[in-house]
Amino acid sequence: MTLADLAARAGISLSGDASATVTGFAIDHRKVAPGTIFGAFQGMQVNGEDFVPAAIEAGAIAVVARPSVAVEGAIHIADGNPRRTFARLAAQFFRPVPQTVVAVTGTNGKTSTVELTRQIWRMSGERAASIGTLGVTTPQETVSTGLTTPDIVTFLANMTGLAREGVSHVAYEASSHGLAQFRNEGLAVAAGAFTNLSRDHLDYHADMEDYFAAKMRLFDEVVDDGGAAVIWADDAWSGRAIEHAKARSLSLFTVGEKGEAIRLVSREPGQLGQMLEIEYEGERRRLNLPLIGAYQAANALVAAGLVLATGGSASAVFDALGRLQPVRGRLERVAIGPAGAPVYVDYAHTPDALVAALEALKPHADGRLIVVFGAGGDRDPGKRRPMGEAAASHADAVIVTDDNPRGEDAAAIRAAIIEGCPDAREIGDRRQAIAAAIADAGKDDIVLVAGKGHEQGQIVGRGAEMRVLPFDDVDIARQCAGEAGRDN
């Protein structure tokens, strides 16, 4: 396809000879080959505009950049918002794409919701995949790791690859960063979902209003005209999310105790799951959901809403809810301590997420609920004390440890957390902290290791000195439980 054809499809006018054939897209000048369209964007750490000459030397035939950027030897596609224009062009190049695509935004629950959506589709007979924090999960259950929302080139290339493998349905996570940076543009998105909003990423967003506005691009611009908005109705920000959906005249599908499409009538926690009573289209149903915790019920029902809103059969969807599998690193029971205490791993790394995980486990603890957690370095420092307060108010015993300190002083991060939970134990070494919690847990206790979930490493240092040390909470918890058992 020529550059002229591609631009015409994207509705972008060009000046100059645009007869060259486009071979690919890149935002890293080192990945440019002859025929590539290069996106030169300003980043938080690297300015892609500095590499325009190198990209042209490598064979870039066009550069998408701000009007002020000097471009010589290639067509300059100038735009004040180059990320958006680059995404529009790239979306015309990467074909085919899956026929049904949905997106999920919110602070917590995105990963679980897209994966549970994939599971429901699979059990309904569709070839489905999910894209997000866990990576790309295919119909064969294979996973390749990645960012919550990868760059636009990787995102669209993944979509095309899945379509060529016969995948017809995809659910993806739409993070605030991804939405703000136009990293998931150009596809026909049939439905978007909003899970909740709480403090997170305020190192990137100016304030909560800015954070919410980034999330709402999903309803304001990304979901197709005439598409659906699936909204968890019981969050403090849900009313405003509903207003955004109505402003676009999206088909509104609300879920929860206040939901009008799927109303959660009651929830009864069980030993390994929970019994839900719901109302859908005037009919009440009782469902045995094999996941514990109120927030897991919310994620599952939002996932059900996405499938229903895109044409799924009610009988197939609600039958599938009873056969859902836990999502890796999301309230995942990974080990049993020597005294019989179950050990759970969860990705909770915000105050609200930590509260949700602890509240999910509390009804199952006849004894103490013990939590091990930390907070990331070079990230929103304002959430550290609230995380400590959340742990102090919802757990019976707290151990504060390290969690990706990055370029900050790990001891200073721990100290900030402990301001909110002054009675906590402080064990900086994460492995030792997990081992201590498991060794101390009695037969009626429960241990929660929070913050890293599925992550495979501990990040220390920044810039050129950054290292990712191998560390998996799941594996470490199992090792510590085994070692504690041998010691007894």
C-alpha positions in Angstrom: 0.0 0.0 0.0 1.4 3.4 -0.9 1.7 6.3 1.6 -0.9 8.2 -0.4 -3.4 5.3 -0.2 -2.9 4.9 3.5 -3.3 8.6 4.2 -6.4 8.8 2.1 -8.0 5.9 4.1 -7.1 7.7 7.4 -8.5 11.0 6.1 -5.1 12.7 6.3 -3.9 15.1 3.6 -0.2 15.0 2.5 2.1 17.3 0.7 4.9 16.0 -1.5 5.4 12.7 -3.4 3.5 10.0 -1.5 3.9 7.3 -4.0 6.4 5.2 -1.9 5.2 1.9 -0.6 4.7 1.6 3.2 6.4 -1.4 4.7 5.8 -0.8 8.4 5.6 1.6 11.4 8.0 2.3 14.2 8.4 4.6 17.2 11.9 3.4 17.9 14.4 4.7 15.3 16.4 1.4 15.7 13.4 -0.5 14.3 13.2 1.6 11.2 13.7 -0.1 7.8 13.2 1.2 4.3 9.6 2.2 3.7 8.8 2.8 7.4 6.6 5.6 8.8 8.4 6.9 11.9 6.5 8.4 14.9 8.6 11.0 16.7 7.0 11.7 20.0 8.1 13.5 23.2 8.3 11.1 26.1 8.8 11.4 29.8 12.4 10.1 29.5 13.3 10.1 25.8 12.4 12.6 23.1 11.8 10.7 19.8 12.1 14.0 17.9 15.9 13.8 18.5 16.1 10.7 16.4 14.3 11.9 13.3 17.6 12.2 11.2 18.6 8.7 12.2 15.2 7.3 11.3 15.3 9.0 7.8 18.9 7.7 7.3 17.6 4.2 8.1 14.9 4.5 5.4 11.9 6.2 6.9 9.7 7.6 4.1 7.6 9.8 6.4 7.8 11.2 9.9 4.8 12.0 12.0 5.8 14.8 14.4 4.9 18.2 15.7 4.9 21.1 13.1 8.0 22.6 14.8 10.2 19.5 14.2 12.7 19.8 11.3 12.2 16.9 8.8 14.5 16.7 5.8 14.5 13.9 3.3 11.1 12.4 4.2 7.5 13.6 4.1 6.7 15.5 7.3 3.2 14.6 8.5 2.8 17.5 10.9 0.2 17.5 13.7 0.0 19.1 17.1 -1.1 15.7 18.4 1.3 13.4 16.5 0.4 10.3 18.5 -3.2 10.4 17.4 -2.3 10.9 13.8 0.3 8.1 13.9 -2.3 5.8 15.4 -4.9 6.7 12.7 -2.4 5.8 10.0 -1.1 2.6 11.6 -4.7 1.4 12.1 -5.1 1.5 8.3 -2.0 -0.6 7.7 -2.5 -3.4 10.2 -5.2 -5.6 8.8 -7.1 -7.9 9.3 -8.3 -7.3 12.9 -10.7 -9.4 15.1 -14.4 -8.7 14.3 -15.4 -8.1 18.0 -13.2 -6.0 20.2 -14.0 -4.7 23.7 -11.9 -2.5 26.1 -11.9 -2.2 29.9 -10.7 0.8 31.9 -10.7 1.7 35.6 -8.2 1.7 38.4 -8.7 -1.9 39.6 -10.1 -5.0 38.0 -9.0 -4.4 34.4 -6.8 -7.5 34.2 -9.3 -9.8 35.7 -12.2 -8.4 33.7 -10.5 -8.8 30.3 -9.4 -12.3 31.2 -12.8 -13.4 32.5 -14.4 -11.9 29.4 -12.0 -14.1 27.3 -13.0 -17.2 29.4 -16.7 -16.5 29.0 -16.3 -16.1 25.2 -14.3 -19.3 25.0 -16.9 -21.3 26.9 -19.5 -19.8 24.6 -17.7 -21.3 21.6 -15.8 -18.2 20.4 -12.1 -18.1 19.5 -11.1 -15.3 22.0 -8.0 -13.6 23.4 -7.2 -11.0 25.9 -4.5 -8.3 26.0 -3.2 -6.5 29.1 -1.0 -6.7 32.1 -0.7 -10.4 31.9 0.3 -10.1 28.2 -1.5 -11.7 25.3 -3.6 -14.7 26.3 -4.6 -16.8 23.2 -7.4 -19.3 22.7 -4.8 -22.0 23.5 -4.2 -20.4 26.9 -0.6 -19.5 26.0 0.6 -16.1 27.3 3.2 -13.7 26.1 4.0 -11.0 28.6 3.7 -7.3 28.0 2.7 -3.9 29.3 -0.9 -3.1 30.4 -1.3 -1.2 27.1 1.6 -1.7 24.8 2.7 0.9 22.2 0.4 1.4 19.3 2.6 -0.5 16.8 2.8 -3.6 19.1 -0.9 -3.3 20.0 -2.1 -3.3 16.4 0.5 -5.9 15.3 -0.8 -8.2 18.0 -4.4 -7.6 16.9 -3.5 -8.5 13.3 -1.6 -11.6 14.4 -4.5 -12.8 16.4 -6.9 -12.2 13.6 -4.7 -14.2 11.2 -4.7 -17.1 13.8 -8.5 -17.1 13.6 -9.3 -15.1 16.7 -12.6 -13.3 16.3 -13.1 -11.8 19.8 -10.6 -9.8 21.9 -10.8 -8.0 25.2 -8.1 -5.5 26.1 -7.1 -3.3 29.0 -7.3 0.4 28.3 -5.0 2.0 30.9 -5.0 5.8 31.6 -1.5 6.0 30.1 -2.6 4.1 27.0 -5.7 6.2 26.5 -3.8 9.5 27.1 -1.1 8.5 24.7 -3.3 7.1 22.0 -1.8 3.6 22.3 -5.0 1.7 21.5 -6.6 3.6 18.7 -8.0 2.9 15.3 -9.9 -0.3 15.9 -13.7 -0.7 15.9 -14.4 -1.1 19.6 -17.9 -2.5 20.1 -18.1 -1.9 23.9 -16.1 -0.3 26.6 -16.3 -1.0 30.4 -15.6 1.1 33.4 -14.8 -0.8 36.7 -14.0 1.9 39.3 -11.7 4.8 40.0 -9.4 5.4 43.0 -6.0 7.0 43.6 -3.3 5.8 41.3 -0.8 7.1 38.8 -0.8 10.6 40.2 2.9 10.7 39.4 1.8 11.0 35.7 -1.7 12.6 35.9 -2.0 16.1 37.4 -4.8 15.1 39.8 -7.9 12.8 40.0 -9.8 14.9 37.5 -7.1 14.6 35.0 -6.8 10.9 35.7 -10.6 10.4 35.3 -10.6 12.4 32.0 -8.0 10.1 30.6 -10.1 7.1 31.5 -13.2 8.7 29.9 -11.5 9.0 26.5 -12.7 5.4 26.2 -16.4 6.5 26.1 -15.8 9.9 24.6 -13.7 8.8 21.6 -12.6 5.2 21.4 -15.8 3.2 21.6 -17.6 3.2 18.2 -20.6 5.4 17.6 -23.6 3.3 18.6 -21.4 1.0 20.7 -22.1 0.0 24.3 -20.8 1.2 27.7 -20.8 -1.4 30.5 -20.4 0.4 33.8 -20.1 -1.0 37.3 -22.8 1.2 38.9 -21.7 1.0 42.6 -18.5 3.1 42.4 -18.3 6.7 43.5 -17.3 7.8 40.0 -19.9 5.6 38.2 -22.5 8.4 37.9 -20.1 10.6 36.0 -18.9 7.7 33.8 -22.6 7.1 32.9 -22.9 10.8 32.0 -20.0 10.4 29.5 -21.6 7.4 28.0 -25.0 9.1 27.6 -23.3 12.2 26.0 -22.1 9.9 23.2 -25.5 8.1 23.0 -23.8 4.8 23.7 -26.0 1.8 24.7 -25.9 1.9 28.5 -25.4 -1.4 30.3 -25.0 -0.9 34.1 -24.1 -3.7 36.5 -24.1 -4.0 40.3 -26.5 -3.5 43.2 -27.5 -0.2 41.5 -27.3 -1.8 38.1 -30.2 -1.7 35.7 -29.0 -4.3 33.2 -27.6 -6.9 35.6 -28.7 -6.2 39.2 -26.8 -7.9 42.0 -29.5 -8.8 44.5 -27.4 -10.6 47.0 -24.0 -12.2 47.6 -23.2 -15.0 50.0 -19.5 -15.8 50.6 -18.6 -19.5 50.6 -15.4 -21.4 51.4 -14.1 -21.4 47.9 -16.4 -19.1 46.1 -19.7 -17.2 46.5 -23.4 -17.5 45.7 -24.7 -14.6 43.7 -28.3 -13.8 43.1 -28.8 -11.5 40.1 -31.7 -10.1 38.1 -31.4 -9.9 34.3 -34.3 -9.0 32.0 -36.8 -9.5 34.8 -35.6 -13.0 35.7 -33.7 -13.8 38.9 -30.9 -16.3 38.8 -28.7 -17.9 41.4 -25.1 -18.4 40.3 -22.3 -20.2 42.1 -19.2 -18.1 41.3 -16.0 -20.1 42.0 -14.0 -16.9 42.9 -13.9 -15.3 46.3 -14.4 -11.6 47.2 -16.8 -8.9 46.4 -14.5 -7.3 43.8 -14.2 -10.6 42.0 -18.0 -10.8 41.7 -17.9 -7.2 40.3 -15.2 -8.2 37.7 -17.1 -11.3 36.7 -20.4 -9.4 36.3 -18.8 -6.6 34.2 -17.2 -9.3 32.0 -20.6 -10.9 31.6 -22.0 -7.5 30.7 -19.4 -7.1 28.0 -20.3 -10.4 26.4 -24.0 -9.8 26.6 -23.7 -6.2 25.3 -21.9 -7.6 22.2 -24.4 -10.3 21.3 -23.7 -13.1 23.8 -26.4 -15.6 24.8 -27.7 -15.1 28.4 -27.9 -18.8 29.0 -24.3 -19.4 27.8 -22.9 -16.4 29.7 -24.5 -17.2 33.1 -23.6 -20.9 32.7 -20.0 -19.8 32.1 -19.8 -17.8 35.3 -20.0 -21.0 37.3 -16.9 -22.4 35.5 -14.6 -19.4 35.6 -10.9 -20.0 36.6 -8.9 -17.7 38.9 -6.7 -15.1 37.1 -3.0 -15.4 37.8 -1.9 -13.1 40.7 -5.4 -12.0 41.4 -6.4 -13.3 44.8 -4.7 -16.6 43.8 -4.3 -19.2 46.5 -0.8 -20.5 46.0 0.3 -22.4 49.1 -0.7 -23.8 52.4 1.5 -23.0 55.4 2.9 -25.6 57.8 0.0 -25.0 60.2 -2.6 -25.2 57.5 -3.0 -21.4 56.8 -3.7 -20.7 53.1 -1.5 -18.2 51.4 -2.9 -15.8 48.7 -1.1 -13.6 46.2 -2.7 -10.5 44.8 -1.7 -7.6 42.6 -3.3 -5.0 44.9 -1.0 -1.9 44.9 -3.4 0.9 45.7 -5.1 1.6 48.9 -8.6 0.7 47.5 -7.3 -2.5 45.9 -5.6 -3.5 49.2 -8.8 -2.9 51.1 -10.8 -4.9 48.5 -8.4 -7.9 48.7 -8.4 -7.9 52.5 -12.2 -7.6 52.7 -12.5 -10.5 50.3 -10.3 -12.7 52.5 -11.6 -11.5 56.0 -14.8 -13.7 56.0 -12.6 -16.8 55.4 -10.2 -16.2 58.3 -11.3 -17.7 61.6 -8.1 -16.4 63.1 -5.8 -13.6 61.9 -5.5 -12.0 58.5 -1.8 -11.3 57.9 -0.7 -9.1 55.1 2.7 -8.5 53.5 3.1 -5.6 51.2 5.1 -2.5 50.1 4.9 0.3 47.6 6.8 1.1 44.4 9.5 3.6 44.1 9.4 6.5 41.6 5.6 6.3 41.7 2.9 8.3 43.4 4.3 8.8 46.9 1.1 10.2 48.2 -0.5 6.7 48.3 2.0 5.2 50.7 0.6 6.3 54.0 -3.0 5.5 52.9 -1.8 2.0 52.0 -0.5 1.6 55.5 -3.7 2.9 56.9 -5.7 0.4 54.7 -3.6 -2.5 56.0 -3.8 -1.4 59.6 -7.6 -1.1 59.5 -8.4 -4.3 57.6 -5.6 -6.8 58.7 -4.8 -8.2 62.0 -1.0 -8.3 61.4 1.0 -6.3 59.0 4.5 -6.7 57.6 5.9 -3.9 55.4 8.5 -4.9 52.9 10.0 -3.8 49.6 8.1 -3.7 46.3 10.0 -2.4 43.2 11.9 0.4 45.0 13.4 1.5 41.7 15.6 4.6 42.2 14.3 5.5 45.6 15.7 4.7 49.1 13.7 1.5 50.0 13.9 2.3 53.7 12.3 5.7 53.1 9.4 4.1 51.2 8.8 1.7 54.0 8.9 4.5 56.5 6.3 6.5 54.6 4.0 3.4 54.6 4.6 2.8 58.3 3.3 6.3 59.1 -0.1 4.7 58.4 0.5 1.5 60.3 2.9 2.2 63.2 2.4 -1.3 64.7 3.6 -3.1 61.6 6.7 -5.2 61.4 9.3 -3.9 59.0 11.3 -6.5 57.0 12.9 -5.0 54.0 13.9 -8.3 52.3 10.7 -9.4 50.5 11.6 -13.1 50.7 12.3 -12.9 54.4 9.0 -11.0 54.9 7.0 -13.6 53.1 8.8 -16.4 55.0 8.1 -14.7 58.4 4.4 -14.3 57.6 4.0 -17.9 56.6 6.0 -19.2 59.6 3.9 -17.1 62.0 0.5 -18.1 60.6 -1.6 -20.5 62.6 -4.1 -23.0 61.3 -7.0 -20.5 61.4 -5.0 -17.6 59.9 -4.8 -16.4 56.2 -1.7 -14.8 54.6 -2.0 -12.3 51.9 1.1 -11.3 49.9 0.1 -8.1 48.0 1.5 -5.8 45.4 3.3 -7.8 42.8 0.8 -10.5 41.8 1.9 -12.0 38.4 5.2 -10.0 38.3 8.4 -11.9 37.8 10.9 -9.4 39.1 11.9 -6.9 41.7 13.0 -3.6 40.1 15.9 -1.7 41.7 17.7 1.4 40.5 16.8 3.7 37.6 18.1 4.6 34.2 21.3 2.9 33.2 21.6 1.4 36.7 18.2 -0.2 36.7 18.1 -4.0 37.3 15.3 -6.4 37.4 16.1 -9.1 40.0 14.1 -12.4 39.5 11.3 -12.5 42.0 7.9 -14.2 41.8 5.6 -13.9 44.8 3.9 -17.2 43.9 7.1 -19.2 43.6 8.6 -17.6 46.7 5.5 -18.2 48.8 5.5 -21.9 47.8 9.2 -22.2 48.6 8.8 -20.5 52.0 5.8 -22.7 52.8 7.8 -25.8 51.9 10.8 -24.7 53.9 8.7 -23.8 57.0 7.1 -27.3 56.8 10.5 -29.0 56.8 11.6 -26.9 59.8 8.6 -28.0 61.9 
